[in-house]
Every structure is written in C-alpha cells, then in structure tokens.
Amino acid sequence: MTGYWDVHCHLLPGVDDGADSMEESMHMLQMEYTDGVRHIIATPHYRKGMFETPVGMLEAQYEAVCREARCRLPGLEIYLGYEFYANMDMTETLESGRRPAMGNARAVLAEFSGNVSEEFIRERTAALRAAGFTPVLAHVERYACLRENISLVRELVGMGAYIQVNAGSILGEHGRKCKKFCSRLRKEDLIHLIGSDAHGDQVRPPRIGACAAYLKKKCGSAYVEQIFCANPGEIFAGIAR
Ligand SMILES: [Fe+2]
C-alpha cells in the first residue's frame, strides 16, 4: 500500500475560502499525513465571478506549499488540480488550458449548486464526455436531485462519470439524511472516490483517517484500499506535480 489519496482539498493558502495561511496549510497537511494520506490533490475553487485566482498565482502557492512540505512530510505527494463550478463555458475553458484537465484521463472535478436540476447535471456531464474529458462529480450527496433519484447517479456513471463523496458526509457530520444517502450509494457500489473537501484545520478539517477507519469496519480493508488507493491512482494517473 502506497498510502491513501485525498482527491479534494482546499489546502492552498489565500486563494479561495480554504486555508488562510501557510501555517494552516501545513497543519492540514500534517493532519492528512498522520491519517496515512500520501497523495493529495490541491483543488482550489474555480468559479466564475467568485473564485478566479489566476493560474500563475495558484502555481506559485502550490510551489510554496510543496517546498514547505518537502522536508517536514517525506513521501507526501501533492498535485495541483482544481474544483470547477460547472457553467456553460466549461469545456471551452478547459480546452483553452485556462484550467487544464487532470492527468491522463483528463479528469475534471466538477461541482454544482445544491439545487442543480437533473437536466443540467446530465447535460454538463454529457458535454464533458463529448469533449473528451472525464467528469468526476464532486460531493454528489449535496445535490437534492440525486438524493431524490439515485437512478440518476447510476445513469451518470453509465455515461462515464465518476462519483466523489465527502469523508465528513459518510461520517454523518452533515446530518443523518446525508449519511443515509451515502450508505445507500456505498451499498449500490456507486462511490468511486472519497475526498476530505477540507477547508481548514479547524473548520471542515480533513477527515480521511476517521472515514477510512469507519469504512474498514463496515466494509473491510479491500473496499478501503479500492476507494482510497486504487481508484484515485487510476483515475488521476499522470496528474502533474
Ligand atoms: Fe470543495
């Protein structure tokens, strides 16, 4: 085992509503490291009109974090990605390289509004696929249209999307309904990836270790290895670092 992955984490300091300082970033990374995480994708928000940090600044913050982490946390791999708030120009933005897709699979961590319509999530997933990208649907447990209609999750998977849920949701930190839906997704084998979606060391801290321990008890080590190691290693193979 080469360590767990955290595929969704707002660890870059000062670029969105994630970590506020380098000190906080380092503390988040230390928590992840203690949990057994050895691969982390930094996923700053990209949301038109709200979070549009220039790529150059993201890269500078990423390099600074990697420099700080290198000697303190040996063997920890950090990659630069993003979380893309879905919009109608997203394939153009990706194709232009303003937000390049991640890894050999050209993966895109796509986020939607909590009240996204069935039509929109289906249409945007299809558009990403048609343009040659691999949609990774971020924290699907947050979208009412999927909670109310799990067959749509199945349909999106059939279209080529991967499903990501948040560690805290699995642990019940976002309410019982949300936890129940996550259990249902798990039982129907509709979860491919789990991310922390951590935003800080205090508020929404990383919870990969607790989630992995919980799932190990419920489903066994093979499942945990699949979700936290094998799947992310495959889906994000070749991701830039
Ligand atoms: Fe996020």
Residues whose N, C-alpha, C, O or C-beta is under 5 A from the ligand:
A	BS01	LIG	E83 D197
